[in-house]
Amino acid sequence: MVAVVKVQRIIEVDVPGLGGQIKSARQRKQQEGMTMTALASAVGMSVQNWYRIEKETQTLTEEVLIKIENALDVSFGVKFDD
């Protein structure tokens, strides 16, 4: 058996205004009849966490961002420089 060493790379990017963009998209979705509870559930988070993201007081992973984009049917265009 060959021993392996795993190397992990974590990249963070600042996205000013992302919380506001998420909030605006969420409000549009709510006008279409989607509840806040249903949106948070679709992403797998609590409503409280969702609001923390909108207020930009919580960090989110790329995976969660993608789930939010899918739930809201939008793309926020967040890119990671490689």
N, C-alpha and C positions, 0 to 999 in steps of 0.2 A: 504494500500500500504506500502511495506517495503522499507525503505530508504537504499541505498547502497553507499558505498564509493569505487571508482575505484582507483586502485593502478597501476601505470605504471612503468615498468622497462626498462631502456635503457642501452644497452651494446655496448660499442665501442671496436673494436680491431684494432691494427695497423697491416697492411699487407705490409711490405716493398717490393717494386718492383711490386706491383699490377698494377700500371699505365703502366709500361713497358710490363707486360704480356698482358694487354688489348690491347696495341698498336700493339704488335706482332700478336695477334690473329686477330685484325682488318685488318692489312696489308695482312694477308693470305686471309681473306674474300674478300678484295678488288681485290686481284689477281684472285679470282674466278669470279669477275665481279660485286660484290656488291658495290654500291656507298656509300660514307661517309654519304650523305644525307639520303639514304634509311636506313642505320644502325641506325643513330640517331633518325629517325622517328619511327623505329620499337621499340625503347626504350622509345619514348615519350619525347625526349630532343632535345636541339639545338646542332648543330655541335660544337659550341663554348664550351658548357658545356662538351661535350664528350672530347674535347681536354684538358680542365682543369683537367678532371679526369686522362687522360693519363699523364699529367704533375705533377700529385699528388698535385694540388693546390686546389682541391675541395673535400669535404667529400661527400660520397654517402651512401644512405641507403641500407640495405640488399635487399629491394624490387627492387631498381634500379640495383644493382649488378646482381640479378637473371635475370632481363630483358636483361642486357648486355650479360650474359652467354648464354641465349636463342638465342639472335640475332646472336651471334658468334658461336653457336653450340659447346661450350666448358664449362668446369667447372674449376674454379680457386681454388677450394678446401678451400675456406674461412670457418673457423669453429669458432663458438662462444662457449667459455667455460661456462658451466652452473653448 
